[in-house]
Amino acid sequence: MLSEDIYICRDKDDNLAIETAIKGHAEFLVTRDDDIKFDKEVSSFLLRYGITVISLSKFIAIIDKS
């Protein structure tokens, strides 16, 4: 269950996506959302949880290499 305790982005939906990644112990947060991808504060925050923000194209490239 999400607590909606994270307020790092201006968009509430982005905060929910971030909380979901954290609670789901994600390795990556794959997104096309520029607000998430290019916000250094968000990236640093997620790295504390071992989560890397990555674009869809970069994620597909990682999968293709596997």
N, CA, C and O atoms as a CHARMM CRD file, in Angstrom:
* protein
*
  264
    1    1 MET  N      0.83900  -1.18100   0.00000 PROA 1      0.00000
    2    1 MET  CA     0.00000   0.00000   0.00000 PROA 1      0.00000
    3    1 MET  C      0.88700   1.24900   0.00000 PROA 1      0.00000
    4    1 MET  O      1.88900   1.31100   0.71300 PROA 1      0.00000
    5    2 LEU  N      0.51100   2.22400  -0.79500 PROA 2      0.00000
    6    2 LEU  CA     1.28700   3.45200  -0.88500 PROA 2      0.00000
    7    2 LEU  C      0.86000   4.43400   0.20000 PROA 2      0.00000
    8    2 LEU  O     -0.32500   4.57100   0.50400 PROA 2      0.00000
    9    3 SER  N      1.83600   5.10400   0.76900 PROA 3      0.00000
   10    3 SER  CA     1.56100   6.04100   1.85900 PROA 3      0.00000
   11    3 SER  C      1.44900   7.48000   1.37400 PROA 3      0.00000
   12    3 SER  O      0.94700   8.34500   2.09100 PROA 3      0.00000
   13    4 GLU  N      1.91800   7.73400   0.15300 PROA 4      0.00000
   14    4 GLU  CA     1.96400   9.08100  -0.41900 PROA 4      0.00000
   15    4 GLU  C      2.78500  10.02400   0.45700 PROA 4      0.00000
   16    4 GLU  O      2.45600  11.20300   0.59000 PROA 4      0.00000
   17    5 ASP  N      3.85700   9.49800   1.05400 PROA 5      0.00000
   18    5 ASP  CA     4.73600  10.28000   1.92400 PROA 5      0.00000
   19    5 ASP  C      5.88000  10.95200   1.17500 PROA 5      0.00000
   20    5 ASP  O      6.62400  11.73300   1.76800 PROA 5      0.00000
   21    6 ILE  N      6.03300  10.66800  -0.09800 PROA 6      0.00000
   22    6 ILE  CA     7.15300  11.21300  -0.86400 PROA 6      0.00000
   23    6 ILE  C      6.67300  12.43200  -1.64600 PROA 6      0.00000
   24    6 ILE  O      5.70500  12.36500  -2.40400 PROA 6      0.00000
   25    7 TYR  N      7.37300  13.54500  -1.44300 PROA 7      0.00000
   26    7 TYR  CA     7.02100  14.80600  -2.10600 PROA 7      0.00000
   27    7 TYR  C      8.26700  15.41900  -2.73000 PROA 7      0.00000
   28    7 TYR  O      8.65100  16.53800  -2.38800 PROA 7      0.00000
   29    8 ILE  N      8.88900  14.70000  -3.63100 PROA 8      0.00000
   30    8 ILE  CA    10.12100  15.19600  -4.24300 PROA 8      0.00000
   31    8 ILE  C      9.85800  15.84500  -5.60600 PROA 8      0.00000
   32    8 ILE  O     10.63900  16.68600  -6.05200 PROA 8      0.00000
   33    9 CYS  N      8.76900  15.45900  -6.26200 PROA 9      0.00000
   34    9 CYS  CA     8.40800  16.01800  -7.56900 PROA 9      0.00000
   35    9 CYS  C      7.20100  16.94200  -7.43000 PROA 9      0.00000
   36    9 CYS  O      6.43200  16.84500  -6.47300 PROA 9      0.00000
   37   10 ARG  N      7.05300  17.82800  -8.39300 PROA 10     0.00000
   38   10 ARG  CA     5.89600  18.72600  -8.36700 PROA 10     0.00000
   39   10 ARG  C      4.61300  18.00100  -8.76200 PROA 10     0.00000
   40   10 ARG  O      3.51500  18.42500  -8.40000 PROA 10     0.00000
   41   11 ASP  N      4.75600  16.90900  -9.50300 PROA 11     0.00000
   42   11 ASP  CA     3.61200  16.12900  -9.97700 PROA 11     0.00000
   43   11 ASP  C      3.33600  14.97400  -9.01500 PROA 11     0.00000
   44   11 ASP  O      4.20800  14.14200  -8.76500 PROA 11     0.00000
   45   12 LYS  N      2.13000  14.93300  -8.48600 PROA 12     0.00000
   46   12 LYS  CA     1.74900  13.89100  -7.52000 PROA 12     0.00000
   47   12 LYS  C      1.92300  12.49300  -8.11700 PROA 12     0.00000
   48   12 LYS  O      2.35900  11.57500  -7.42300 PROA 12     0.00000
   49   13 ASP  N      1.58600  12.32700  -9.39300 PROA 13     0.00000
   50   13 ASP  CA     1.72100  11.01300 -10.03100 PROA 13     0.00000
   51   13 ASP  C      3.18400  10.56800 -10.09700 PROA 13     0.00000
   52   13 ASP  O      3.48200   9.38100  -9.95900 PROA 13     0.00000
   53   14 ASP  N      4.09100  11.51700 -10.30700 PROA 14     0.00000
   54   14 ASP  CA     5.52000  11.18400 -10.31500 PROA 14     0.00000
   55   14 ASP  C      5.95700  10.70000  -8.93900 PROA 14     0.00000
   56   14 ASP  O      6.72300   9.74300  -8.82600 PROA 14     0.00000
   57   15 ASN  N      5.47200  11.35700  -7.90100 PROA 15     0.00000
   58   15 ASN  CA     5.79500  10.93100  -6.53600 PROA 15     0.00000
   59   15 ASN  C      5.29700   9.51500  -6.27000 PROA 15     0.00000
   60   15 ASN  O      5.97500   8.73500  -5.60100 PROA 15     0.00000
   61   16 LEU  N      4.12800   9.17900  -6.78600 PROA 16     0.00000
   62   16 LEU  CA     3.59500   7.82100  -6.61000 PROA 16     0.00000
   63   16 LEU  C      4.45300   6.79800  -7.35600 PROA 16     0.00000
   64   16 LEU  O      4.68600   5.69700  -6.85500 PROA 16     0.00000
   65   17 ALA  N      4.91900   7.15900  -8.54600 PROA 17     0.00000
   66   17 ALA  CA     5.79500   6.25400  -9.30400 PROA 17     0.00000
   67   17 ALA  C      7.10200   6.02200  -8.55200 PROA 17     0.00000
   68   17 ALA  O      7.61400   4.90300  -8.51400 PROA 17     0.00000
   69   18 ILE  N      7.63100   7.07300  -7.96100 PROA 18     0.00000
   70   18 ILE  CA     8.87100   6.95800  -7.18500 PROA 18     0.00000
   71   18 ILE  C      8.65100   6.08900  -5.95900 PROA 18     0.00000
   72   18 ILE  O      9.46900   5.21900  -5.65900 PROA 18     0.00000
   73   19 GLU  N      7.56500   6.31400  -5.25300 PROA 19     0.00000
   74   19 GLU  CA     7.26800   5.49800  -4.07100 PROA 19     0.00000
   75   19 GLU  C      7.06900   4.03500  -4.45200 PROA 19     0.00000
   76   19 GLU  O      7.51500   3.14200  -3.73100 PROA 19     0.00000
   77   20 THR  N      6.40800   3.78500  -5.57100 PROA 20     0.00000
   78   20 THR  CA     6.19900   2.41400  -6.04000 PROA 20     0.00000
   79   20 THR  C      7.53500   1.73400  -6.32900 PROA 20     0.00000
   80   20 THR  O      7.73300   0.57400  -5.96900 PROA 20     0.00000
   81   21 ALA  N      8.44700   2.44800  -6.97500 PROA 21     0.00000
   82   21 ALA  CA     9.77600   1.89000  -7.26700 PROA 21     0.00000
   83   21 ALA  C     10.51600   1.54900  -5.98000 PROA 21     0.00000
   84   21 ALA  O     11.15900   0.50400  -5.88600 PROA 21     0.00000
   85   22 ILE  N     10.42600   2.42500  -4.99900 PROA 22     0.00000
   86   22 ILE  CA    11.10600   2.19300  -3.72000 PROA 22     0.00000
   87   22 ILE  C     10.50000   0.99800  -2.99700 PROA 22     0.00000
   88   22 ILE  O     11.22000   0.10000  -2.56300 PROA 22     0.00000
   89   23 LYS  N      9.19300   0.98700  -2.86800 PROA 23     0.00000
   90   23 LYS  CA     8.53500  -0.09900  -2.12900 PROA 23     0.00000
   91   23 LYS  C      8.63000  -1.43100  -2.86300 PROA 23     0.00000
   92   23 LYS  O      8.56700  -2.49400  -2.24600 PROA 23     0.00000
   93   24 GLY  N      8.78300  -1.36800  -4.19100 PROA 24     0.00000
   94   24 GLY  CA     8.91700  -2.58700  -4.98000 PROA 24     0.00000
   95   24 GLY  C     10.35300  -3.05000  -5.12400 PROA 24     0.00000
   96   24 GLY  O     10.62800  -4.03600  -5.80900 PROA 24     0.00000
   97   25 HSD  N     11.27200  -2.34100  -4.48000 PROA 25     0.00000
   98   25 HSD  CA    12.70100  -2.68600  -4.52200 PROA 25     0.00000
   99   25 HSD  C     13.20600  -2.78100  -5.96200 PROA 25     0.00000
  100   25 HSD  O     13.93600  -3.70500  -6.32300 PROA 25     0.00000
  101   26 ALA  N     12.79900  -1.80200  -6.77400 PROA 26     0.00000
  102   26 ALA  CA    13.19000  -1.78000  -8.18300 PROA 26     0.00000
  103   26 ALA  C     14.67300  -1.47500  -8.33500 PROA 26     0.00000
  104   26 ALA  O     15.27300  -0.78800  -7.50800 PROA 26     0.00000
  105   27 GLU  N     15.24200  -1.99400  -9.39200 PROA 27     0.00000
  106   27 GLU  CA    16.62300  -1.65600  -9.74400 PROA 27     0.00000
  107   27 GLU  C     16.64200  -0.42500 -10.64400 PROA 27     0.00000
  108   27 GLU  O     17.56800   0.38600 -10.59700 PROA 27     0.00000
  109   28 PHE  N     15.59800  -0.30200 -11.46700 PROA 28     0.00000
  110   28 PHE  CA    15.47700   0.81500 -12.39700 PROA 28     0.00000
  111   28 PHE  C     14.09800   1.43900 -12.27800 PROA 28     0.00000
  112   28 PHE  O     13.11700   0.75800 -11.97800 PROA 28     0.00000
  113   29 LEU  N     14.03700   2.74500 -12.51600 PROA 29     0.00000
  114   29 LEU  CA    12.77000   3.42700 -12.75100 PROA 29     0.00000
  115   29 LEU  C     12.82600   3.84600 -14.21100 PROA 29     0.00000
  116   29 LEU  O     13.51100   4.80600 -14.56600 PROA 29     0.00000
  117   30 VAL  N     12.10300   3.12100 -15.05300 PROA 30     0.00000
  118   30 VAL  CA    12.10700   3.35300 -16.49200 PROA 30     0.00000
  119   30 VAL  C     11.00500   4.35700 -16.79600 PROA 30     0.00000
  120   30 VAL  O      9.83900   4.13600 -16.47000 PROA 30     0.00000
  121   31 THR  N     11.38900   5.46600 -17.42600 PROA 31     0.00000
  122   31 THR  CA    10.41000   6.52000 -17.65700 PROA 31     0.00000
  123   31 THR  C     10.73200   7.32700 -18.90400 PROA 31     0.00000
  124   31 THR  O     11.88300   7.41500 -19.33000 PROA 31     0.00000
  125   32 ARG  N      9.69200   7.91200 -19.47500 PROA 32     0.00000
  126   32 ARG  CA     9.85300   8.88400 -20.55800 PROA 32     0.00000
  127   32 ARG  C      9.61100  10.29600 -20.02800 PROA 32     0.00000
  128   32 ARG  O      9.68700  11.26800 -20.77900 PROA 32     0.00000
  129   33 ASP  N      9.32300  10.40400 -18.74200 PROA 33     0.00000
  130   33 ASP  CA     8.99400  11.67400 -18.10000 PROA 33     0.00000
  131   33 ASP  C     10.26800  12.49000 -17.84800 PROA 33     0.00000
  132   33 ASP  O     11.10800  12.10900 -17.03400 PROA 33     0.00000
  133   34 ASP  N     10.39700  13.61100 -18.55400 PROA 34     0.00000
  134   34 ASP  CA    11.59100  14.44600 -18.41600 PROA 34     0.00000
  135   34 ASP  C     11.74000  15.02300 -17.01400 PROA 34     0.00000
  136   34 ASP  O     12.86100  15.23600 -16.55200 PROA 34     0.00000
  137   35 ASP  N     10.62400  15.27800 -16.32800 PROA 35     0.00000
  138   35 ASP  CA    10.69500  15.80200 -14.95700 PROA 35     0.00000
  139   35 ASP  C     11.42600  14.83400 -14.04100 PROA 35     0.00000
  140   35 ASP  O     12.12600  15.25800 -13.12100 PROA 35     0.00000
  141   36 ILE  N     11.27200  13.56100 -14.28100 PROA 36     0.00000
  142   36 ILE  CA    11.96000  12.55700 -13.46300 PROA 36     0.00000
  143   36 ILE  C     13.36900  12.31300 -14.00800 PROA 36     0.00000
  144   36 ILE  O     14.33400  12.28500 -13.24400 PROA 36     0.00000
  145   37 LYS  N     13.48900  12.13600 -15.32100 PROA 37     0.00000
  146   37 LYS  CA    14.78000  11.77000 -15.92200 PROA 37     0.00000
  147   37 LYS  C     15.87700  12.80200 -15.70200 PROA 37     0.00000
  148   37 LYS  O     17.03200  12.43600 -15.48500 PROA 37     0.00000
  149   38 PHE  N     15.53900  14.07300 -15.75600 PROA 38     0.00000
  150   38 PHE  CA    16.57100  15.11100 -15.73800 PROA 38     0.00000
  151   38 PHE  C     16.67600  15.86600 -14.41800 PROA 38     0.00000
  152   38 PHE  O     17.42500  16.83800 -14.32100 PROA 38     0.00000
  153   39 ASP  N     15.94400  15.43700 -13.41400 PROA 39     0.00000
  154   39 ASP  CA    16.00300  16.09300 -12.10200 PROA 39     0.00000
  155   39 ASP  C     17.08000  15.41100 -11.25700 PROA 39     0.00000
  156   39 ASP  O     16.90100  14.27700 -10.81300 PROA 39     0.00000
  157   40 LYS  N     18.18300  16.09900 -11.04200 PROA 40     0.00000
  158   40 LYS  CA    19.31000  15.51600 -10.30200 PROA 40     0.00000
  159   40 LYS  C     18.94100  15.18900  -8.85700 PROA 40     0.00000
  160   40 LYS  O     19.46600  14.23400  -8.28600 PROA 40     0.00000
  161   41 GLU  N     18.04800  15.96900  -8.26800 PROA 41     0.00000
  162   41 GLU  CA    17.61100  15.69500  -6.89600 PROA 41     0.00000
  163   41 GLU  C     16.85700  14.36700  -6.83200 PROA 41     0.00000
  164   41 GLU  O     17.05900  13.57700  -5.90900 PROA 41     0.00000
  165   42 VAL  N     15.99500  14.12600  -7.80700 PROA 42     0.00000
  166   42 VAL  CA    15.24500  12.86800  -7.86000 PROA 42     0.00000
  167   42 VAL  C     16.20000  11.69900  -8.07700 PROA 42     0.00000
  168   42 VAL  O     16.10000  10.67900  -7.39600 PROA 42     0.00000
  169   43 SER  N     17.12500  11.84500  -9.02300 PROA 43     0.00000
  170   43 SER  CA    18.08800  10.76700  -9.29300 PROA 43     0.00000
  171   43 SER  C     18.91800  10.44200  -8.06000 PROA 43     0.00000
  172   43 SER  O     19.12100   9.27200  -7.73700 PROA 43     0.00000
  173   44 SER  N     19.39600  11.46800  -7.37300 PROA 44     0.00000
  174   44 SER  CA    20.19200  11.25600  -6.15500 PROA 44     0.00000
  175   44 SER  C     19.36700  10.59200  -5.06500 PROA 44     0.00000
  176   44 SER  O     19.85100   9.69800  -4.37100 PROA 44     0.00000
  177   45 PHE  N     18.12900  11.02500  -4.91500 PROA 45     0.00000
  178   45 PHE  CA    17.22500  10.44600  -3.92100 PROA 45     0.00000
  179   45 PHE  C     17.02500   8.95800  -4.19400 PROA 45     0.00000
  180   45 PHE  O     17.10800   8.14000  -3.27800 PROA 45     0.00000
  181   46 LEU  N     16.76300   8.61000  -5.44500 PROA 46     0.00000
  182   46 LEU  CA    16.51700   7.21100  -5.79500 PROA 46     0.00000
  183   46 LEU  C     17.77600   6.35800  -5.67900 PROA 46     0.00000
  184   46 LEU  O     17.69400   5.18000  -5.33000 PROA 46     0.00000
  185   47 LEU  N     18.92100   6.92900  -5.96300 PROA 47     0.00000
  186   47 LEU  CA    20.17300   6.17300  -5.83400 PROA 47     0.00000
  187   47 LEU  C     20.41100   5.71600  -4.39900 PROA 47     0.00000
  188   47 LEU  O     21.06500   4.69800  -4.17500 PROA 47     0.00000
  189   48 ARG  N     19.88900   6.45800  -3.42700 PROA 48     0.00000
  190   48 ARG  CA    20.00100   6.03600  -2.02400 PROA 48     0.00000
  191   48 ARG  C     19.29400   4.70500  -1.78600 PROA 48     0.00000
  192   48 ARG  O     19.60600   3.98200  -0.84000 PROA 48     0.00000
  193   49 TYR  N     18.34000   4.39400  -2.65700 PROA 49     0.00000
  194   49 TYR  CA    17.59800   3.13600  -2.57000 PROA 49     0.00000
  195   49 TYR  C     18.08900   2.12500  -3.60200 PROA 49     0.00000
  196   49 TYR  O     17.48300   1.06600  -3.76700 PROA 49     0.00000
  197   50 GLY  N     19.17300   2.44000  -4.29200 PROA 50     0.00000
  198   50 GLY  CA    19.72400   1.54000  -5.29800 PROA 50     0.00000
  199   50 GLY  C     18.95700   1.54200  -6.60300 PROA 50     0.00000
  200   50 GLY  O     19.03800   0.58700  -7.37500 PROA 50     0.00000
  201   51 ILE  N     18.21200   2.61100  -6.85600 PROA 51     0.00000
  202   51 ILE  CA    17.37600   2.70300  -8.05700 PROA 51     0.00000
  203   51 ILE  C     17.98500   3.72000  -9.01700 PROA 51     0.00000
  204   51 ILE  O     18.30200   4.84600  -8.63300 PROA 51     0.00000
  205   52 THR  N     18.14000   3.30400 -10.26600 PROA 52     0.00000
  206   52 THR  CA    18.65600   4.17100 -11.31800 PROA 52     0.00000
  207   52 THR  C     17.50800   4.61300 -12.21000 PROA 52     0.00000
  208   52 THR  O     16.71800   3.78900 -12.67100 PROA 52     0.00000
  209   53 VAL  N     17.41800   5.92200 -12.45300 PROA 53     0.00000
  210   53 VAL  CA    16.42500   6.45600 -13.39000 PROA 53     0.00000
  211   53 VAL  C     16.99600   6.28500 -14.78700 PROA 53     0.00000
  212   53 VAL  O     18.13800   6.65900 -15.05300 PROA 53     0.00000
  213   54 ILE  N     16.19600   5.71800 -15.67200 PROA 54     0.00000
  214   54 ILE  CA    16.69300   5.38400 -17.00600 PROA 54     0.00000
  215   54 ILE  C     15.57500   5.56100 -18.03300 PROA 54     0.00000
  216   54 ILE  O     14.40100   5.34800 -17.73300 PROA 54     0.00000
  217   55 SER  N     15.95700   5.95000 -19.24100 PROA 55     0.00000
  218   55 SER  CA    14.98000   6.09000 -20.32200 PROA 55     0.00000
  219   55 SER  C     14.60500   4.70600 -20.85500 PROA 55     0.00000
  220   55 SER  O     15.31800   3.72500 -20.64200 PROA 55     0.00000
  221   56 LEU  N     13.49300   4.65400 -21.53900 PROA 56     0.00000
  222   56 LEU  CA    13.03100   3.39400 -22.11700 PROA 56     0.00000
  223   56 LEU  C     14.04200   2.85400 -23.12600 PROA 56     0.00000
  224   56 LEU  O     14.32400   1.65600 -23.14800 PROA 56     0.00000
  225   57 SER  N     14.58400   3.73500 -23.95600 PROA 57     0.00000
  226   57 SER  CA    15.54000   3.27000 -24.97700 PROA 57     0.00000
  227   57 SER  C     16.80900   2.69400 -24.34100 PROA 57     0.00000
  228   57 SER  O     17.34300   1.69700 -24.82600 PROA 57     0.00000
  229   58 LYS  N     17.28800   3.30700 -23.27300 PROA 58     0.00000
  230   58 LYS  CA    18.47500   2.77200 -22.59300 PROA 58     0.00000
  231   58 LYS  C     18.16200   1.44700 -21.90900 PROA 58     0.00000
  232   58 LYS  O     19.00100   0.54700 -21.87900 PROA 58     0.00000
  233   59 PHE  N     16.96400   1.32500 -21.36400 PROA 59     0.00000
  234   59 PHE  CA    16.56900   0.07500 -20.71500 PROA 59     0.00000
  235   59 PHE  C     16.48600  -1.05400 -21.74000 PROA 59     0.00000
  236   59 PHE  O     16.93100  -2.17100 -21.47600 PROA 59     0.00000
  237   60 ILE  N     15.92100  -0.76500 -22.89900 PROA 60     0.00000
  238   60 ILE  CA    15.83100  -1.77100 -23.96200 PROA 60     0.00000
  239   60 ILE  C     17.23200  -2.18800 -24.40700 PROA 60     0.00000
  240   60 ILE  O     17.47600  -3.36500 -24.67000 PROA 60     0.00000
  241   61 ALA  N     18.14300  -1.23700 -24.49100 PROA 61     0.00000
  242   61 ALA  CA    19.52600  -1.56500 -24.86900 PROA 61     0.00000
  243   61 ALA  C     20.16500  -2.49800 -23.84000 PROA 61     0.00000
  244   61 ALA  O     20.90500  -3.41000 -24.20700 PROA 61     0.00000
  245   62 ILE  N     19.88400  -2.27700 -22.56800 PROA 62     0.00000
  246   62 ILE  CA    20.40500  -3.15900 -21.51200 PROA 62     0.00000
  247   62 ILE  C     19.83400  -4.56000 -21.66000 PROA 62     0.00000
  248   62 ILE  O     20.56000  -5.54700 -21.54100 PROA 62     0.00000
  249   63 ILE  N     18.54500  -4.64600 -21.91800 PROA 63     0.00000
  250   63 ILE  CA    17.89300  -5.94900 -22.07400 PROA 63     0.00000
  251   63 ILE  C     18.44300  -6.68100 -23.29700 PROA 63     0.00000
  252   63 ILE  O     18.69000  -7.88600 -23.24900 PROA 63     0.00000
  253   64 ASP  N     18.63200  -5.94600 -24.38800 PROA 64     0.00000
  254   64 ASP  CA    19.15300  -6.56100 -25.61300 PROA 64     0.00000
  255   64 ASP  C     20.55100  -7.14400 -25.41900 PROA 64     0.00000
  256   64 ASP  O     20.90600  -8.12400 -26.07400 PROA 64     0.00000
  257   65 LYS  N     21.33900  -6.55600 -24.53400 PROA 65     0.00000
  258   65 LYS  CA    22.69200  -7.05300 -24.26700 PROA 65     0.00000
  259   65 LYS  C     22.68100  -8.31800 -23.42200 PROA 65     0.00000
  260   65 LYS  O     23.65400  -9.07100 -23.41100 PROA 65     0.00000
  261   66 SER  N     21.58200  -8.55100 -22.71600 PROA 66     0.00000
  262   66 SER  CA    21.49700  -9.72500 -21.82000 PROA 66     0.00000
  263   66 SER  C     21.32800 -11.00600 -22.58800 PROA 66     0.00000
  264   66 SER  O     21.24000 -12.07800 -21.98800 PROA 66     0.00000
